[in-house]
Amino acid sequence: MSTETASKEILIDVRALPPGTCRSAIIRTIADLPTDTDLVVAAPHDPAPLREYLDVAHPDAFGWSYLEEGPDVWRVRIHRLAA
């Protein structure tokens, strides 16, 4: 018998947020992200600058995988790595 645990998921679609609030909303969510929860970010462009921020501010603390790579929408999954 195999046991699988489904992780929870929080979606932030930056296309629906007011301009200028995206980064703070994402950073706040990442800071409080539990180990068993993934953050999925949907954006109209590659959110690579967010990955660069995470690599500098929180080295080796988060995993990153692309779910969709444009051209109209980019979606990435971010998850906290076990310490």
mmCIF file of the C-alpha atoms, coordinates in Angstrom:
data_MODEL
# 
_entry.id   MODEL 
# 
loop_
_atom_site.group_PDB 
_atom_site.id 
_atom_site.type_symbol 
_atom_site.label_atom_id 
_atom_site.label_alt_id 
_atom_site.label_comp_id 
_atom_site.label_asym_id 
_atom_site.label_entity_id 
_atom_site.label_seq_id 
_atom_site.pdbx_PDB_ins_code 
_atom_site.Cartn_x 
_atom_site.Cartn_y 
_atom_site.Cartn_z 
_atom_site.occupancy 
_atom_site.B_iso_or_equiv 
_atom_site.pdbx_formal_charge 
_atom_site.auth_seq_id 
_atom_site.auth_comp_id 
_atom_site.auth_asym_id 
_atom_site.auth_atom_id 
_atom_site.pdbx_PDB_model_num 
ATOM 1  C CA . MET A 1 1  ? 0.000  0.000  0.000   1.00 0.00 ? 1  MET A CA 1 
ATOM 2  C CA . SER A 1 2  ? 1.499  3.353  -1.003  1.00 0.00 ? 2  SER A CA 1 
ATOM 3  C CA . THR A 1 3  ? 0.818  6.527  0.854   1.00 0.00 ? 3  THR A CA 1 
ATOM 4  C CA . GLU A 1 4  ? 0.798  9.806  -1.011  1.00 0.00 ? 4  GLU A CA 1 
ATOM 5  C CA . THR A 1 5  ? 0.314  13.174 0.572   1.00 0.00 ? 5  THR A CA 1 
ATOM 6  C CA . ALA A 1 6  ? -1.154 15.830 -1.634  1.00 0.00 ? 6  ALA A CA 1 
ATOM 7  C CA . SER A 1 7  ? 0.407  19.186 -1.064  1.00 0.00 ? 7  SER A CA 1 
ATOM 8  C CA . LYS A 1 8  ? -1.766 22.242 -0.777  1.00 0.00 ? 8  LYS A CA 1 
ATOM 9  C CA . GLU A 1 9  ? -1.482 25.013 -3.294  1.00 0.00 ? 9  GLU A CA 1 
ATOM 10 C CA . ILE A 1 10 ? -1.840 28.774 -3.157  1.00 0.00 ? 10 ILE A CA 1 
ATOM 11 C CA . LEU A 1 11 ? -2.325 30.587 -6.466  1.00 0.00 ? 11 LEU A CA 1 
ATOM 12 C CA . ILE A 1 12 ? -1.351 34.194 -7.010  1.00 0.00 ? 12 ILE A CA 1 
ATOM 13 C CA . ASP A 1 13 ? -2.354 35.476 -10.429 1.00 0.00 ? 13 ASP A CA 1 
ATOM 14 C CA . VAL A 1 14 ? -0.477 38.751 -10.711 1.00 0.00 ? 14 VAL A CA 1 
ATOM 15 C CA . ARG A 1 15 ? -2.548 39.702 -13.748 1.00 0.00 ? 15 ARG A CA 1 
ATOM 16 C CA . ALA A 1 16 ? -5.486 40.245 -11.386 1.00 0.00 ? 16 ALA A CA 1 
ATOM 17 C CA . LEU A 1 17 ? -3.573 42.376 -8.851  1.00 0.00 ? 17 LEU A CA 1 
ATOM 18 C CA . PRO A 1 18 ? -3.349 46.165 -8.917  1.00 0.00 ? 18 PRO A CA 1 
ATOM 19 C CA . PRO A 1 19 ? -0.088 47.450 -10.393 1.00 0.00 ? 19 PRO A CA 1 
ATOM 20 C CA . GLY A 1 20 ? 2.632  47.880 -7.793  1.00 0.00 ? 20 GLY A CA 1 
ATOM 21 C CA . THR A 1 21 ? 1.233  45.282 -5.359  1.00 0.00 ? 21 THR A CA 1 
ATOM 22 C CA . CYS A 1 22 ? 2.437  42.071 -7.009  1.00 0.00 ? 22 CYS A CA 1 
ATOM 23 C CA . ARG A 1 23 ? 5.907  41.818 -5.529  1.00 0.00 ? 23 ARG A CA 1 
ATOM 24 C CA . SER A 1 24 ? 4.856  42.554 -1.947  1.00 0.00 ? 24 SER A CA 1 
ATOM 25 C CA . ALA A 1 25 ? 1.950  40.073 -2.160  1.00 0.00 ? 25 ALA A CA 1 
ATOM 26 C CA . ILE A 1 26 ? 4.237  37.327 -3.449  1.00 0.00 ? 26 ILE A CA 1 
ATOM 27 C CA . ILE A 1 27 ? 7.042  38.039 -0.955  1.00 0.00 ? 27 ILE A CA 1 
ATOM 28 C CA . ARG A 1 28 ? 4.593  38.078 1.951   1.00 0.00 ? 28 ARG A CA 1 
ATOM 29 C CA . THR A 1 29 ? 3.096  34.755 0.846   1.00 0.00 ? 29 THR A CA 1 
ATOM 30 C CA . ILE A 1 30 ? 6.517  33.156 0.383   1.00 0.00 ? 30 ILE A CA 1 
ATOM 31 C CA . ALA A 1 31 ? 7.638  34.280 3.852   1.00 0.00 ? 31 ALA A CA 1 
ATOM 32 C CA . ASP A 1 32 ? 4.686  32.449 5.427   1.00 0.00 ? 32 ASP A CA 1 
ATOM 33 C CA . LEU A 1 33 ? 4.673  29.449 3.063   1.00 0.00 ? 33 LEU A CA 1 
ATOM 34 C CA . PRO A 1 34 ? 4.378  26.169 5.005   1.00 0.00 ? 34 PRO A CA 1 
ATOM 35 C CA . THR A 1 35 ? 6.530  23.215 3.941   1.00 0.00 ? 35 THR A CA 1 
ATOM 36 C CA . ASP A 1 36 ? 3.493  21.249 2.719   1.00 0.00 ? 36 ASP A CA 1 
ATOM 37 C CA . THR A 1 37 ? 2.145  24.067 0.551   1.00 0.00 ? 37 THR A CA 1 
ATOM 38 C CA . ASP A 1 38 ? 3.221  25.155 -2.923  1.00 0.00 ? 38 ASP A CA 1 
ATOM 39 C CA . LEU A 1 39 ? 2.850  28.645 -4.305  1.00 0.00 ? 39 LEU A CA 1 
ATOM 40 C CA . VAL A 1 40 ? 1.863  28.889 -7.952  1.00 0.00 ? 40 VAL A CA 1 
ATOM 41 C CA . VAL A 1 41 ? 2.458  32.277 -9.539  1.00 0.00 ? 41 VAL A CA 1 
ATOM 42 C CA . ALA A 1 42 ? 0.777  33.159 -12.842 1.00 0.00 ? 42 ALA A CA 1 
ATOM 43 C CA . ALA A 1 43 ? 2.170  36.168 -14.700 1.00 0.00 ? 43 ALA A CA 1 
ATOM 44 C CA . PRO A 1 44 ? 2.026  37.715 -18.181 1.00 0.00 ? 44 PRO A CA 1 
ATOM 45 C CA . HIS A 1 45 ? 5.841  37.452 -18.434 1.00 0.00 ? 45 HIS A CA 1 
ATOM 46 C CA . ASP A 1 46 ? 8.660  35.227 -17.186 1.00 0.00 ? 46 ASP A CA 1 
ATOM 47 C CA . PRO A 1 47 ? 8.924  35.812 -13.408 1.00 0.00 ? 47 PRO A CA 1 
ATOM 48 C CA . ALA A 1 48 ? 12.696 35.134 -13.500 1.00 0.00 ? 48 ALA A CA 1 
ATOM 49 C CA . PRO A 1 49 ? 13.464 38.250 -11.381 1.00 0.00 ? 49 PRO A CA 1 
ATOM 50 C CA . LEU A 1 50 ? 11.466 36.646 -8.558  1.00 0.00 ? 50 LEU A CA 1 
ATOM 51 C CA . ARG A 1 51 ? 13.664 33.563 -8.793  1.00 0.00 ? 51 ARG A CA 1 
ATOM 52 C CA . GLU A 1 52 ? 16.779 35.739 -8.659  1.00 0.00 ? 52 GLU A CA 1 
ATOM 53 C CA . TYR A 1 53 ? 15.401 37.445 -5.546  1.00 0.00 ? 53 TYR A CA 1 
ATOM 54 C CA . LEU A 1 54 ? 14.749 34.086 -3.860  1.00 0.00 ? 54 LEU A CA 1 
ATOM 55 C CA . ASP A 1 55 ? 18.239 32.830 -4.739  1.00 0.00 ? 55 ASP A CA 1 
ATOM 56 C CA . VAL A 1 56 ? 19.813 35.899 -3.115  1.00 0.00 ? 56 VAL A CA 1 
ATOM 57 C CA . ALA A 1 57 ? 17.469 36.483 -0.162  1.00 0.00 ? 57 ALA A CA 1 
ATOM 58 C CA . HIS A 1 58 ? 16.817 32.801 0.674   1.00 0.00 ? 58 HIS A CA 1 
ATOM 59 C CA . PRO A 1 59 ? 19.588 30.665 -0.847  1.00 0.00 ? 59 PRO A CA 1 
ATOM 60 C CA . ASP A 1 60 ? 18.704 26.970 -1.149  1.00 0.00 ? 60 ASP A CA 1 
ATOM 61 C CA . ALA A 1 61 ? 15.389 27.501 0.678   1.00 0.00 ? 61 ALA A CA 1 
ATOM 62 C CA . PHE A 1 62 ? 12.945 27.214 -2.232  1.00 0.00 ? 62 PHE A CA 1 
ATOM 63 C CA . GLY A 1 63 ? 12.430 25.001 -5.245  1.00 0.00 ? 63 GLY A CA 1 
ATOM 64 C CA . TRP A 1 64 ? 11.215 26.444 -8.535  1.00 0.00 ? 64 TRP A CA 1 
ATOM 65 C CA . SER A 1 65 ? 9.641  24.738 -11.534 1.00 0.00 ? 65 SER A CA 1 
ATOM 66 C CA . TYR A 1 66 ? 7.991  26.118 -14.623 1.00 0.00 ? 66 TYR A CA 1 
ATOM 67 C CA . LEU A 1 67 ? 4.477  24.816 -15.279 1.00 0.00 ? 67 LEU A CA 1 
ATOM 68 C CA . GLU A 1 68 ? 3.821  26.994 -18.316 1.00 0.00 ? 68 GLU A CA 1 
ATOM 69 C CA . GLU A 1 69 ? 6.289  29.131 -20.284 1.00 0.00 ? 69 GLU A CA 1 
ATOM 70 C CA . GLY A 1 70 ? 4.382  31.755 -22.265 1.00 0.00 ? 70 GLY A CA 1 
ATOM 71 C CA . PRO A 1 71 ? 3.816  33.359 -24.549 1.00 0.00 ? 71 PRO A CA 1 
ATOM 72 C CA . ASP A 1 72 ? 0.619  34.698 -22.947 1.00 0.00 ? 72 ASP A CA 1 
ATOM 73 C CA . VAL A 1 73 ? 0.955  33.327 -19.427 1.00 0.00 ? 73 VAL A CA 1 
ATOM 74 C CA . TRP A 1 74 ? 3.849  32.022 -17.376 1.00 0.00 ? 74 TRP A CA 1 
ATOM 75 C CA . ARG A 1 75 ? 3.166  29.800 -14.375 1.00 0.00 ? 75 ARG A CA 1 
ATOM 76 C CA . VAL A 1 76 ? 5.756  28.687 -11.836 1.00 0.00 ? 76 VAL A CA 1 
ATOM 77 C CA . ARG A 1 77 ? 5.524  26.437 -8.803  1.00 0.00 ? 77 ARG A CA 1 
ATOM 78 C CA . ILE A 1 78 ? 7.522  27.511 -5.737  1.00 0.00 ? 78 ILE A CA 1 
ATOM 79 C CA . HIS A 1 79 ? 7.942  25.233 -2.746  1.00 0.00 ? 79 HIS A CA 1 
ATOM 80 C CA . ARG A 1 80 ? 9.903  25.438 0.477   1.00 0.00 ? 80 ARG A CA 1 
ATOM 81 C CA . LEU A 1 81 ? 12.731 22.914 0.593   1.00 0.00 ? 81 LEU A CA 1 
ATOM 82 C CA . ALA A 1 82 ? 13.225 20.806 3.692   1.00 0.00 ? 82 ALA A CA 1 
ATOM 83 C CA . ALA A 1 83 ? 15.918 22.201 5.959   1.00 0.00 ? 83 ALA A CA 1 
# 
